[in-house]
Amino acid sequence: MLSRVADDLYWFGRYIQRAENTARAIVVHSNLVLDLPRNVAVGWSALVEIMGVDDLFRARYGTGYAEADVVRFLVLDADNPGSVASSLASAREILRTVRESMPHETWEHINNVHLILQEGGERLLTRSRRQDLLQHVLDAALMTYGILIASMSHDVGFQFMRLGTNLEQADMTTRIIDVRTSSLIKPRAADEALRPFQNIQWMSVLNSLTAYHMYRRHERARVRGTAVLRYLLQDREFPRSVMFCLNMIGATLPKLPPSRAAERALERTGAVVRDANIERLVESGLHDWLDEVQVGIGKLHEAIAASYFKA
Amino acid sequence: MAIDWHQYRCNGYHDELFEKPGQPRAAARRLVDYLGNLGAAELAERRLAAELAIKIMGVTFTVYSEGRNVDRSWPFDVIPRAITSREWARTEAGLKQRVQALNHFIQDIYGEQKIVRDKVFPASLLKESVNFRPQCVGMKPRHGVWAHICGSDLVRDLDGTLYVLEDNLRVPSGVSYMVENRLVTKRVFPELFETGSILPVDDYPAQLYDMLAAMSPRPGNQPSIALLTPGIYNSAYFEHSWLARQMGIELVEGPDLFVGDDDIVYMRTVYGPKRVDVIYRRIDDLFLDPEAFRPDSVLGVKGLMRAWLKNKVALVNAPGAGVADDKVVYAFVPAMIKYYLGEDAILPNVPSWLCMRKKDREHVLANLDKLVVKPANESGGYGMLIGPRASKKEREKFADLIRANPRNYMAQPTLSLSTAPTLTEDGIEPRHLDLRPFILSRGDSVYVTTGGLTRVAMTKGSLVVNSSQGGGAKDTWIVDLDGETEPPVQVQTQAQKGGRQTQSQGSAARPARRRRPG
């Protein structure tokens, strides 16, 4: 496996996962906005915050955070490197260079949704059509993932792709939790009006990560903040929980040429997540703790890149 | 509504599918009947299906002037071109002969230069050749093969003769489209392939792999083979990636490779350096190795020539093979065939005037309005003058160019390229086309593709078929009329007439399995 190709496959995994999570976050938020009463409706800025592209957004659209602006920025904007269209374009560009190591259908799905986004443009962003468009993205991402699992050799290249997928998901999950829950855990005075709607907001956090049904089956109780957080951060069986993703990375590394640096970075971050006392963090320090986890994920990425991609 | 083929006019050109209006050639008879019955509306639908298939399959071609726009769908015409297997057998023999002579020539030029000493090939031509590489003098690649892969362009003139227009010995492209064209045609017209008389084309990647493996400097070991590409912005990148995938070899870019102190070529992998035995390079000589050629090349690999000259790695095609891929050297190929093989050329050259010869030059300058003038070393149809279509000013410009550098120009009569029915905006019309078969040389054997890539000038009346200049392509059929069987006759069995088969009837219908001789 060429180092360059390994790098590409790893990023392919990340881009697909990023596009999917971004699309889902928008779908869920759109639904949440419809469910909340007009006078207390949450704004659209949280979505931009989740993706960590607040500065870029303000430079381009100002501080109004109008729905149309935010959606355009996150779905189509080519100047936003994290937009759905950019992620898919990058994934497609990578596919073009590593096509020979991927099943053929992968290209057809990614290319297809890429063309829909490029050709459909703005008119697909209206509330009524947005859902369909984003559903295309979700389908393509899941199809791609499914095709790779079902028909790509689970060789070293596949393992790199899987590393990227899991690392990106762990990162996305922490981001979504960080931004979504800050106002839920300690409502400010201004958020008081939202209190009666706490339940549906927690549900939307779960939905952003397709976790609602799995959570219900797991907890068999009504949605409670701490339990939701514990589930999304520490559950060992739910594939989008941070712990699960880190464990997957732990299971993948031994299939690659040994890298002490990557193993050490993983052990460290894994321990931070495993050993955390969520109840206490909810009382205070959750935000700082999530920061620590994100930095840990960043270091893990750097260790992987240094070990394998810069040969 | 059925298509009325009597409406199709060949305008005096030789048509590949029709002898005269309404009368198809033998190889095309079934095809023409089929398309006729299909009708115009259905044909238009199939064409849309083909376009969609190409788009979804991602068969693309890049045009340089379009900057970063790397996605142009492969322009494809759904109506195939058909040739009988009898005619093809002769063409194949001619191509093999030609490529063998060319390989002898290249080896001779970088060796003893007997052909120059014997005054069959002028020394002056060699001196001024831009594709002669002094770095290669004295080299003997494995099996004496320099031009492992050759793409020769064939054209058919008014009288139906197939001529060789040029031989591409550097990095000929197009073979992936040949195979993909067939896939699309099978998807769009599956019914046509039921009789089995259209010979398959998909053997090429396997043949190519075997040839590459045979060039390994470490015979006996599982060879490590890589295809070296300039990257995704190259016009033929689709093909590079396609070939690598079909053969299961690594697709590498220059920075993926390095040459060690041991003069061995390695690729950078996640396991550390891995030795490479054979490189199918799809970048030009001058970019191969900044140490030996252009120092500013970022596409190549430092030290690659060193490794090749020491036989630590095979380069396919060999550097310097382009010396025979020169439109002036081309004129000497029939002489080479005679000189090295003692045979007459089976396939004729297009008559050519070499501007380096005084008499030829005068003829060319006096007849610029009738001739096609080509520079010796351009490809892709760039830098050409098509006399009858050029303005006076363009012709004058070329006259100056020729006088300034006669060695660099040759001229040929304007051929009346053959046509074939092509689906255009205005219905089915004749369009001019050529044919590029690919020839693989291993030393002990030569393989020729079944047919090749048919390129068609999509613009009415145009003779320029190059993909880089808006040409399209057609599926090319070699049709085996001798082996052709009538479509299987549907014999109604008792069971089909009478309903459900019973166990005993079923076994009676099948031939009983013969007992093993005891």
Boltz contact constraints between the chains, C-beta under 6 A:
constraints:
  - contact:
      token1: [A, 1]
      token2: [B, 269]
      max_distance: 6.0
  - contact:
      token1: [A, 1]
      token2: [B, 270]
      max_distance: 6.0
  - contact:
      token1: [A, 2]
      token2: [B, 256]
      max_distance: 6.0
  - contact:
      token1: [A, 2]
      token2: [B, 269]
      max_distance: 6.0
  - contact:
      token1: [A, 3]
      token2: [B, 268]
      max_distance: 6.0
  - contact:
      token1: [A, 3]
      token2: [B, 270]
      max_distance: 6.0
  - contact:
      token1: [A, 4]
      token2: [B, 256]
      max_distance: 6.0
  - contact:
      token1: [A, 6]
      token2: [B, 270]
      max_distance: 6.0
  - contact:
      token1: [A, 96]
      token2: [B, 232]
      max_distance: 6.0
  - contact:
      token1: [A, 97]
      token2: [B, 232]
      max_distance: 6.0
  - contact:
      token1: [A, 99]
      token2: [B, 241]
      max_distance: 6.0
  - contact:
      token1: [A, 100]
      token2: [B, 241]
      max_distance: 6.0
  - contact:
      token1: [A, 100]
      token2: [B, 244]
      max_distance: 6.0
  - contact:
      token1: [A, 100]
      token2: [B, 245]
      max_distance: 6.0
  - contact:
      token1: [A, 100]
      token2: [B, 251]
      max_distance: 6.0
  - contact:
      token1: [A, 107]
      token2: [B, 58]
      max_distance: 6.0
  - contact:
      token1: [A, 108]
      token2: [B, 56]
      max_distance: 6.0
  - contact:
      token1: [A, 111]
      token2: [B, 58]
      max_distance: 6.0
  - contact:
      token1: [A, 257]
      token2: [B, 270]
      max_distance: 6.0
  - contact:
      token1: [A, 257]
      token2: [B, 271]
      max_distance: 6.0
  - contact:
      token1: [A, 308]
      token2: [B, 270]
      max_distance: 6.0
  - contact:
      token1: [A, 311]
      token2: [B, 268]
      max_distance: 6.0
